[in-house]
């Protein structure tokens, strides 16, 4: 494998000089770091790529997050007992959302410091009865989780990941296509020799949603159909039946490894960076906290891509109930409803999600002065229309970003654009919320591109947020 020694030599200036220049406008994050910090950026990126090679869905993200948290001394949240400053706990909601917290020295009723991000990504999922046969092939019927461009999912190596829950209470894990010795699945496109009748389709309809069915088998004994051979395989390999697929959560995801991009290796192409990128940096930042003043919380949640729904999404009462439980365990019999209401009112939140970055081939979709650029650090989201953080909270965030030498820029869409975060779920609970993230190229695609320095700057921003005084 090639190493970072092949990176191009890039110019750098001192951190202090760069921070001073930031007042005049955004500056490249690469120019704001020393050679020593550059080494840290590339090391952080290697850890990130390794994590992302396994965390393909919210289920696997939570599994990997628990593993890292326990290595860092976090324990599962107890059902009772008192907390002490510096205690480190995590709580998992139905295997699909994880909250990690480090107890602060100040009372929890005086507010928390929360970084929130989502861990689900656009993908294909299997329908309840997905298996069918067509012209000698066995296929899975799918539907889409989140917004995708359908044509990007054809002619691509695909993996099947997730689990099957059986009536007897057992769970069967499934992962096919991620290991180098595994077979993969594929949704084949039409060749140019026979696609004449399909060429007039519009961009989004080049491949229709109902055509996103991967081929999973094509061979069967003479006396059986190919569908029967698949069912026999599932029975022998996993001890599951066709009916068991009704109670399964199985996703089709790209079977592609994270890779560096460019001669200088300054960027990364990875599936699922929206928004596991922000969630990973939040995870790493919370693991660094030792004795914060305010209790530091990382809230990494499911289902943002489909509207923050269900009991594992941010619109659920789960998170506020958890904060209320923490305040109750701290206050004991003295607890009342006003304690949690007061805590929420004094809670500061970073809701983090990625943004489309300015595209070198299609720059016109952005107004250049308000466009987030890869390599220029964290982008503060200024969407207008009531979606911005209030000006005083924006100024408070600017203060710790500049103090920590974090490269930052702003992001405002040109005209109308779509997108959302978990921020509205938390701000409606009277928490103070700001939205920021980093820019990507090819968001919602099978292989989005990020800048290594941006990923590290986001981690540094979250760490500074947890530590900054009131």
Number of C-alpha atoms within 10 A of each C-alpha: 3 6 7 14 9 10 12 12 9 10 11 16 13 12 18 13 12 22 20 11 13 18 10 8 10 21 20 20 25 24 19 26 24 15 15 8 15 19 13 15 20 18 14 18 21 17 11 22 19 12 19 23 17 14 22 27 25 23 21 19 25 23 17 15 22 21 12 16 20 15 11 12 11 19 16 14 16 11 7 10 9 11 16 12 17 18 16 26 20 21 18 18 16 10 15 22 26 26 23 26 24 27 25 23 14 14 17 29 25 18 24 27 25 29 30 27 33 29 31 30 28 26 25 25 21 21 18 17 16 16 20 15 17 11 7 13 17 23 24 19 19 24 18 19 16 16 15 19 17 20 19 14 25 18 14 19 18 23 23 22 21 20 18 19 17 18 10 6 7 9 12 14 14 15 14 18 20 22 11 9 8 11 14 20 24 21 19 15 16 13 8 9 6 8 11 10 7 13 10 10 11 9 11 12 13 17 20 12 17 11 17 23 25 26 18 21 17 17 15 16 9 7 7 10 17 24 22 17 17 21 17 16 14 14 13 11 9 13 13 18 15 15 12 15 20 16 14 21 18 22 25 27 26 26 24 18 16 20 16 22 14 11 10 14 18 22 23 23 22 24 27 26 29 24 25 28 27 28 27 26 26 28 28 21 23 24 22 12 20 16 18 19 22 27 25 28 26 28 24 31 26 30 25 23 24 16 15 21 14 12 16 22 26 29 20 14 12 15 20 17 12 13 19 22 16 20 21 21 17 18 16 12 8 8 16 13 9 10 18 23 19 16 21 24 17 18 24 25 23 26 24 30 27 27 26 22 23 21 17 9 6 8 12 11 12 19 15 14 12 17 23 31 28 26 26 25 31 33 30 23 25 19 17 10 6 8 14 16 20 12 9 9 15 16 12 14 18 15 13 19 23 19 12 18 22 28 29 28 23 22 26 20 19 14 8 6 8 5 10 14 21 27 24 18 18 23 19 11 13 16 23 21 27 24 27 26 29 33 28 27 21 16 23 23 24 23 21 19 24 27 27 26 30 30 26 24 27 28 25 21 29 24 22 20 24 27 18 18 11 7
